[in-house]
């Protein structure tokens, strides 16, 4: 087990990270994309160190945020972050997402976020540590498990927001539709206008009617470094990315 350290975010917030559970730019993009309202009840599935839950609290301050992960160390890190920063509406749950019955009332959530394992089982070289394998490969859950759980927990009209690699787009759309969640918006993320997308952001509505809007692409790089939109997503363009935050 790695030693815990702290990464400074904006507004003097610090998040507990380790070699096993840290964060990347995709977390910032997904939290901004989800954009929960102040009155919303939210859940971040597979929360890891809790970065998406923390970012949503910092930026949007929803009514309640459940943060679920199967790995005890990840939940311990989030608990440290909560205590250090005085967050009182983020509730960590150490549980398999496929067995959440009773932990979160069914049909009550407005928004669910998930930064899932990007690689299908047996796809590519598996990462070295158990924590990395769980985070990056569909070992303990797959995209269908995530969408099935989301469908149970969301209220009618509630939305599921995911990010993933472009090669998994068909899998994600299929899993959403198979579980009664209609894809509604899609946005691709590119390094620059000359590069192919390396990530996509997608939202779906439980019980929604078929119609998906493809949004303009989001660019990571601008003329002199990071794009203005990326800087705004990170924190108003007032600071750089945390040293421990991996860009891609």
Secondary structure, DSSP 8 states (H G I E B T S, - for coil): ----EEEE-STT-EEEE-SSS--BHHHHHHHHHH---TT-EEEEET-TTSHHHHHHHHHT--SEEEEEES-HHHHHHHHHHHHHHT-SSEEEEES-GGG-BTTB-TT-EEEEEEE---B-TT-S---SSHHHHHHHBSSS--HHHHHHHHHHHEEEEEEEEEEE-GGGHHHHHHHHHHTTEEEEEEEEEESSTTS--SEEEEEEEET--S--EE---EESEETTEE-HHHHHHHHTTSS---TT-B--
